[in-house]
Structures are given as structure tokens and as C-alpha cells.
């Protein structure tokens, strides 16, 4: 196997307590498409779980003109983004203008890195070449099963597995400097060994991992017969004790643009219940420095996370959070209030 064992996230992280408040966010999620061609049972965003969607939830393709405004808005910040992440809820490759989106962000020079997460099924030769030529830095590929029967059971799709492997192999051999990361959940192994996964994909990616299915989404409980364990976080480590982390760090370094142009406070707002702005009438800079987000940050620092229904029921802080600014909350609150 050529790939090294890794993770979606880097451990080389700036201590947030040393840089908050940020004039420029580190990370911007932009959802090219809230539509997904899969119907995964464990995901609240896919078609398998439409019954839990709110009236505010939209399934749409991000208009290219709105995307251009997003990138143009980024030029108003005093610094560059660290990462532009072209992913939030749906499958990015559903948006046929994804290569153009990557190219435009590169042309405007508003971010250090560009990445996205995909199920990989919609790659073809032309799309793969267009995306890697456009200048994407990293592609995270979620493999949902190791055979066709598994895909039908977990994701509700009929997949030609031989063709799927060939698509990913072509992408890897034409990656043009892009970092290819492939992961699977232990749910997706379905009785197969981790070694089989490594044998199948370890030579067509740069980095590889087996993750764990956990209930991180607010108001969406992963069915008990789908969860692998409640004792591990999504990266395979022991979970933090419930309520150990009280202050959501995402509010302080990231923003999320939904495919309809509305802006959510964090990635976990899959049901569009935590909106803090709308790009049809505001700029990203206005939203980042706006009253709604400022109040949220203050309330979290004052241990009033339960003020927000979505935050109160979020499992991300227990199963997946990478930063803990709780020990510094009083000092950070004083800085923000000043």
C-alpha cells in the first residue's frame, strides 16, 4: 500500500485562544449543491431522510453568479482564508460548474487551499481532469461499502463497482499535485476486514482511513443498528465525556454558505435552522462581523449554548470536535466585549 494512514483533519492547528477574535475566518464552507445522488441512511441530508427536513431546508444547486459574489466578497477581508471547502450537505459533483468554481477562486487568490468531499461516483475522465487542472488542493472521497450489495443497502443506489474503482484510479493517476484522501466508515465494511479496504484503495490515494459512524447531527439520531459504537469518536479515539466541551469553536473561525445563498453559523446546521445572514442582501464581511454571530459567540462563552436549539442538540462537540477553548472562555469573552 502506497497511501499512508491519516485523517481528514490536520493536527497542526493554530491554538484558537491565541488568535481570537479573527478578522478573517480560517475556513469557509460553500455548498455547491445540497442535492445528493445517494440516499445514505446515516446521513440527514440525503434523500433517505426527507421526512425530517424542515420547511426551511432547501435542495438546490448554488447559482454560479452567487458563487462569484461569495469569492468577490472574500476579497474584502484583510487576509486570505486558510481553506475554501466546497462542500456542506450534498454531493459537490452534482454542480456541473464545480471546475469553474475552483478556477475562479484560484484566479482571485482569496484562499490558501481549496478542497471538497465527494462520494466519487460522478467522476468521469473529463470531470476529473477539469477539476485537477483547475487547481484543487485536496479531494476527500467517502467510500460507503466494499461491494455492490453494500452500496444498495447503505446508500440506496446500484453501483457498478468495477467502474467506480476505475474512476478513482484515473483520478489518482491524473491528480496534478492534488492530495487524494479516501475513507470508509466501519459501517461500510459490513463484515469485511479493514485490510481488504486498504488492499482495494491503498494504491489509488495518498492518504487513507477507517472512520466511525456517530450521532453528530443535531436533531438526527443515527439508528442504533447502524451505529458501530458509542464509545469512539468519528476518528476512532475515545469520546469525550458528554458536555465536556461547552463552547463551540467553529463559531470563531468558520462560516458556512448554503446552496441557496443563506449563511449558517456552522457546518452542523444541516436543516437550515441556525441562519445568520443572506448573501442576497449582505456581504460575507458584514455577516462575519454582524450582530447575530457576535451574540452567538458571546452566549457560548457565557455557557449559554442551550439558548440555541440546534447547538443544544449537537453531538459534534462530543464526537468530532478538534479544538477546546473552554479553559480560555472568560479571557476571550473580555476580548470580544472590548
Buried (B, 14 or more C-beta within 10 A) or exposed (E): EEBEEBBBEEEEEEEBBEEBEBEBBBBBBBBBBBBBBBBBBBBBBBBBBEEEBEEEBBBBBBBBEBBBBBBBBBEEBEEBBBBBBBBBBBBBBBBBBBBBBBBBBBEEEBBEBBBBBBBBBBBEEEBBBBBBBBBBBBBBBBBBBBEBEBBEEBBBBEBEBEEBBBBBBBBBEBBEEBBBBBBBBBBBBBEBEEEEBBEBBBEBBBBBBBBBBBBBBBBBEBEEEBBBEEEBBBBBEEBBEEEEBBBBBBBBBBBBBBBBBBBBBBBBBBBBBBBBBEBEEBBBBBBBEBEBBBBBBBBBBBEBBEEBEBBEBBBBBBBBBEBBBBEBBEEBBEEBEE
